[in-house]
Amino acid sequence: MSGDKSPHFRIAAALDCLSIHSDLHFILVGDRQLIRDSLFNCVSELRSRIMVVHADQVVTMEDRPSLALRRKQDSSMWRALEQVSMGVAQACVSAGNTGALMAMGRFLLKVHPGIDRPALIGQVPSVGRNTFMLDLGANVGCSSEHLYQFAVLGSLMLSEVFDNVAPTIGLLNIGQEDIKGDERIRLAQELIQGDPRLNYHGFVEGHDIFRGSIDLVVCDGFLGNVALKAGEGAASYVTHMMTQGAGLTGWRKIYRYLAAPFIHHLVQRVNLGRYNGASFLGLQGVVVKSHGDANQCEFGYALERAVIEVEHNAIDRINDQLESYL
């Protein structure tokens, strides 16, 4: 029920996802009447794979996480996470308040043994490979130990879920030289570099994120969120410049017409909606966070991310490996 757009978009995305995966079931949590009205014209076969759980409260995007945790235990967000904690559902996907989702997730699902804080990991567009980045905004202030834990969690996610046996790890910094960055960053490098099980590449800078030179970029939530949104802004600008044709005349209009298929291909490549859905690594359950303003198609990508993690038994496999690390 939370998010910047209508829940109808998310219900429609769920129906699309059900039509793709014949063995998938959904528990839709929120205003029962609104959900039922949205499913009124739904195909009966899809409707048979949907259960509705009512919740009277909604966590707004403005709610402080601590207050939401204490006062909104009948919210759709709480009830959805509760389904996972009770073992009724295998994953939770939400477009709601990130801080509240993490606070409730930590309370209801707990964290992996040896992990202090969950971190948001998501895929970013890059040249020639799948580049992942964490933390994307769950933790603003992180110690060196936290960054090391993020590197471990991210490395295990890529190896256990995405079959990248030895993912290369880069630590986001203001320069690649060992003397760059503050003491916290330099100590984090020592911790990551000192673990032979981690394939550490070295410091990386902001422009390296999208170059495809690294599999996993590690940073605190402040840097990660700023870098991600700066990339989204740049992608929006490029998309606008490629698609706008107002004012073109003569040969320029002809050139644009001939280049239309290529332009369409490029627009799809920089469409960040395809990468929607960041996972809360460190929780004892699959929790995927969607952008609050995600449309139907974009929310569908977040649902697909949850399906992949459940199919790969991500939580148990990461748990098993974590024991040897921490």
C-alpha positions in Angstrom: 0.0 0.0 0.0 2.9 2.3 0.5 5.0 4.0 -2.2 4.7 7.1 -4.4 2.3 5.5 -6.9 -1.1 3.8 -6.7 -1.1 0.2 -5.4 -3.0 -0.7 -8.6 0.3 -0.7 -10.5 1.8 -3.3 -8.1 -1.3 -5.5 -8.2 -1.2 -5.4 -12.0 2.5 -6.3 -11.9 1.8 -9.2 -9.7 -0.8 -10.5 -12.2 1.8 -10.2 -15.0 4.3 -12.2 -12.9 1.7 -14.9 -12.1 1.1 -15.3 -15.9 4.8 -16.0 -16.4 5.4 -18.3 -13.5 2.9 -21.1 -13.3 4.1 -22.3 -9.9 4.1 -18.8 -8.3 1.6 -17.7 -5.6 1.2 -14.2 -4.1 -0.1 -12.9 -0.8 -1.3 -9.4 -1.4 -1.3 -7.4 1.8 -3.3 -4.2 2.3 -6.8 -2.8 2.0 -8.8 -5.9 1.3 -11.6 -4.1 -0.6 -9.2 -2.2 -2.8 -7.3 -5.4 -3.7 -10.5 -7.3 -4.4 -11.8 -4.5 -6.6 -8.6 -4.6 -8.5 -8.9 -8.4 -9.0 -12.6 -8.3 -10.1 -11.9 -8.9 -13.7 -8.9 -11.1 -13.1 -8.6 -14.5 -14.9 -9.9 -17.1 -12.4 -6.7 -19.3 -12.8 -4.5 -16.3 -11.7 -7.0 -15.4 -8.9 -6.7 -18.9 -7.5 -3.0 -18.3 -6.8 -3.6 -15.1 -4.8 -4.4 -14.8 -1.1 -5.4 -11.5 0.4 -4.3 -10.4 3.9 -6.0 -7.3 5.3 -4.1 -4.5 7.0 -5.7 -1.4 8.4 -2.6 0.9 8.5 -0.2 2.2 5.9 3.5 3.2 6.4 3.9 6.5 4.6 7.1 7.6 2.9 7.3 10.4 5.5 7.1 8.1 8.6 10.1 7.9 10.8 11.3 4.3 10.9 11.4 4.2 14.7 7.8 5.4 15.0 6.6 3.1 12.2 8.2 0.2 14.1 6.4 1.1 17.3 3.0 2.4 16.1 2.3 0.6 12.8 2.2 -3.0 13.6 -1.0 -3.4 11.7 0.4 -1.9 8.5 0.6 -3.6 5.2 4.5 -3.5 5.4 4.5 -5.2 8.9 2.0 -7.8 7.9 3.9 -8.6 4.7 7.1 -9.1 6.5 5.2 -11.1 9.1 4.2 -13.6 6.4 7.9 -14.3 5.8 8.8 -14.6 9.5 5.9 -17.1 10.0 7.1 -19.1 7.0 3.8 -18.5 5.1 5.7 -16.6 2.3 9.2 -17.1 1.0 9.9 -13.4 0.1 8.5 -9.9 0.7 8.6 -7.2 -2.0 7.8 -3.6 -1.1 7.9 -0.2 -2.7 7.5 1.5 0.7 9.6 3.5 3.1 13.2 2.1 3.0 14.1 2.9 6.6 10.8 1.5 8.0 11.3 -1.7 5.8 14.7 -2.2 7.3 13.7 -1.5 10.9 10.7 -3.9 10.6 12.8 -6.5 8.8 15.4 -6.5 11.5 12.8 -6.9 14.2 10.7 -9.6 12.5 13.3 -11.5 10.5 16.5 -10.8 12.5 20.0 -10.6 10.8 22.5 -13.3 9.9 24.8 -14.3 12.7 27.9 -12.2 12.6 26.3 -9.4 10.6 25.6 -6.0 12.3 23.5 -4.3 9.6 21.5 -5.3 6.5 22.6 -3.6 3.3 20.8 -2.9 0.1 22.3 -4.5 -3.0 21.2 -3.8 -6.5 22.3 -4.1 -10.1 23.5 -1.1 -12.0 23.9 -0.8 -15.8 27.5 -1.3 -16.9 29.5 -2.2 -20.0 29.9 -5.9 -20.7 29.0 -7.4 -17.3 26.5 -7.4 -14.5 27.8 -4.9 -11.9 26.2 -4.9 -8.4 26.5 -2.2 -5.8 25.9 -2.1 -2.0 24.9 -0.3 0.2 22.4 1.7 -1.8 20.9 3.7 1.0 20.0 1.5 4.0 23.0 2.7 6.2 24.3 6.2 6.1 27.1 5.9 8.6 29.2 2.7 8.3 32.4 1.6 10.1 35.2 -0.2 8.4 33.9 -3.5 9.8 30.5 -2.8 8.3 32.1 -2.3 4.8 34.0 -5.5 5.2 30.7 -7.3 6.1 29.0 -5.8 3.0 31.9 -7.1 0.8 31.4 -10.6 2.3 27.6 -10.5 1.8 27.8 -9.1 -1.7 30.4 -11.6 -2.7 28.3 -14.5 -1.4 25.2 -13.2 -3.2 27.0 -13.1 -6.5 28.6 -16.5 -6.1 25.6 -18.3 -4.6 22.8 -16.7 -6.6 24.3 -15.4 -9.8 26.9 -18.1 -10.3 29.9 -15.7 -10.3 32.4 -17.9 -8.6 35.0 -15.3 -7.7 33.4 -11.8 -8.2 35.8 -8.9 -8.3 35.3 -6.4 -5.4 36.0 -2.7 -5.5 35.8 -0.2 -2.7 34.3 3.2 -3.7 36.7 6.0 -3.0 37.7 9.5 -4.3 40.8 8.0 -6.0 42.5 4.7 -6.7 45.7 5.4 -4.9 46.2 3.7 -1.5 46.7 7.1 0.2 43.3 8.4 -0.9 40.2 8.5 1.4 39.7 8.8 5.1 41.0 6.4 7.7 37.7 4.4 7.8 38.0 3.6 4.0 41.7 2.7 4.2 41.0 0.4 7.2 38.1 -1.2 5.3 40.5 -1.9 2.4 42.9 -3.6 4.8 40.1 -5.8 6.1 38.8 -6.8 2.7 42.3 -7.2 1.2 43.3 -9.3 4.2 40.6 -11.9 3.5 42.0 -14.4 0.9 38.5 -15.6 0.1 37.5 -12.2 -1.3 38.7 -11.3 -4.8 39.6 -7.7 -4.0 40.4 -5.4 -7.0 41.2 -2.2 -5.1 39.7 1.3 -4.8 37.3 2.4 -7.6 36.0 5.8 -8.4 32.5 6.9 -9.4 33.0 6.5 -13.1 34.2 2.9 -12.7 30.8 1.9 -11.5 29.3 1.9 -15.1 32.5 0.9 -17.0 32.1 -2.8 -16.3 35.5 -3.2 -14.8 34.2 -4.6 -11.5 31.6 -7.1 -10.4 30.8 -5.6 -7.0 31.1 -2.0 -5.7 31.1 -1.6 -1.9 30.4 1.7 -0.2 28.3 3.1 2.6 24.6 4.0 2.0 25.2 7.7 1.7 27.7 7.4 -1.2 25.8 4.5 -2.8 22.5 6.4 -2.9 24.1 9.6 -4.2 26.0 7.7 -6.9 22.9 5.7 -7.9 20.7 8.7 -8.2 23.3 10.7 -10.1 23.5 7.8 -12.5 19.7 7.8 -12.9 19.7 11.5 -13.6 22.5 11.1 -16.2 20.5 8.3 -17.8 17.3 10.4 -17.9 19.2 13.2 -19.5 20.8 10.9 -22.2 17.4 9.3 -22.9 15.8 12.8 -23.3 18.5 13.9 -25.7 18.2 10.8 -27.8 14.4 10.7 -28.0 13.6 14.4 -28.4 13.2 15.5 -32.0 11.4 18.8 -31.8 12.9 21.5 -33.9 14.7 19.1 -36.3 14.4 20.0 -39.9 15.6 18.8 -43.3 18.4 16.2 -43.3 18.6 16.1 -39.5 15.1 14.8 -39.4 15.9 12.2 -42.0 19.1 11.2 -40.1 17.0 10.8 -36.9 14.4 8.6 -38.7 17.1 6.3 -40.1 18.8 6.1 -36.7 15.5 5.3 -34.9 16.2 1.6 -34.3 19.6 2.3 -32.9 18.2 5.1 -30.7 15.5 2.7 -29.4 18.2 0.1 -28.6 20.3 2.7 -26.7 17.3 4.0 -24.8 16.5 0.4 -23.6 20.2 0.0 -22.5 20.0 3.1 -20.3 16.5 2.4 -19.0 17.3 2.0 -15.3 13.7 0.7 -14.7 15.1 -2.7 -15.9 17.3 -2.8 -12.8 14.6 -2.0 -10.3 14.6 -4.1 -7.1 17.4 -4.1 -4.5 17.7 -6.9 -1.9 18.2 -6.5 1.8 21.3 -8.6 2.3 21.9 -9.7 5.9 18.3 -10.4 6.9 17.1 -13.9 7.6 14.6 -13.8 4.8 14.3 -12.5 1.2 13.2 -8.8 1.2 13.3 -6.8 -2.0 12.9 -3.1 -2.1 11.4 -1.5 -5.2 11.6 2.2 -6.1 8.7 4.0 -4.6 7.7 5.5 -7.9 8.1 2.3 -9.9 5.5 1.7 -12.6 3.8 -1.6 -13.4 6.7 -2.9 -15.6 9.4 -1.7 -13.2 7.8 -3.3 -10.2 7.6 -6.5 -12.1 11.4 -6.5 -12.2 11.5 -6.3 -8.4 9.2 -9.3 -8.2 11.4 -11.2 -10.6 14.4 -10.5 -8.4 12.6 -12.0 -5.4 11.7 -15.1 -7.5 15.3 -15.6 -8.5 16.5 -15.4 -4.9 13.9 -17.9 -3.7 14.6 -20.3 -6.5 18.3 -20.2 -5.7 17.6 -20.7 -1.9 19.7 -17.6 -1.3 19.2 -17.2 2.4 20.2 -20.8 3.4 23.2 -20.8 1.0 24.5 -17.5 2.2 24.0 -18.6 5.8 26.0 -21.7 5.3 28.9 -19.9 3.8 28.8 -17.0 6.3 29.8 -19.4 9.1 33.3 -19.8 7.6 33.7 -16.1 7.1 32.5 -14.6 10.3 
